[in-house]
Amino acid sequence: MYGSVQYFSNCLTESMMNRLVNEHAHSLNDCYKQLLADIHSLEEPQTLKATYVTNLQKSYQNIVSDVSKIEEAVHMEL
């Protein structure tokens, strides 16, 4: 469902995966900024937009945290 934490997590994950196979794909940060701009351009009540922004921020932080944990684990193995 649009606007949920899961929805935004899927979008951000898809962006990361595209970046792995296509060096010209948008970065995770670019994807985040685009989703944020999309939310602000919606013709929805401000309270709903605020909920979407909060969900996007949660998703972004979760993804960044997961990537950091993976990078740390890889460096520990080296």
N, C-alpha and C positions, 0 to 999 in steps of 0.2 A: 504494500500500500504506500502510495506516495507520502513522503514526509516522515515515515517511521525511521527509527534507528537502523533497522534491518535494510530498508530501502537504500538509505544513504551509504551504509556499509557495503552493500552490493555494488553501488556505483563507484565508490572509491577503490574497491578491490578490483573491479573490472579495469579501471584506469591504470592501476599498478601492473596488472597482467598484460595489458596492451603495451605498456612501456617496456616490459621485458622482451617482447618480440618485435617492437617497432621503435627504434630510437627517436623517431620524430613525433611520437605520441605525446600527449600532454602529461605533465608531471602530476603527482598527487596534489601538490599545492595548487596547481592550475585548475585541476578538477574541483577542488574544494571551493576556490574562488568563483568558478562558473556556477556551481550548485548554489552558492550563496547569492549570486546575482539573480539566478533564476527564481529563488525564493522571494527576493525583494521585488521582483517584477510581477509576481502573482497578484491577481485581483481577489484577494482573500482578506478577512479581518486581520488586523494587526496582531491580535492575540494568537491566532492560528499561525501566522508567519513566525512569531516569536517561538512557538513550540517547534516549528520546523527547523529554525536556526539552532535551537538547543539540541535537537536530535542530530543535526548535521555535525555540530561541535562534538557531541559524544562519540559519534561514529568516527570522526577524524582522529580524536584522541585515542580511541581503541585501536585503530589501525596503526597509528604511529607507535603506540606502546607495543603492539604485537611485532612490528617490524624491528623495533629496537631490541626486543628480547631475542629474536631470531639472529640478528646481527651479533649480539653479545655471545650467543651460544656458538656461533660459527667461529668467532675470534678466540673463544676459550678452547675450541678443539684444535686450532692451529697452534 
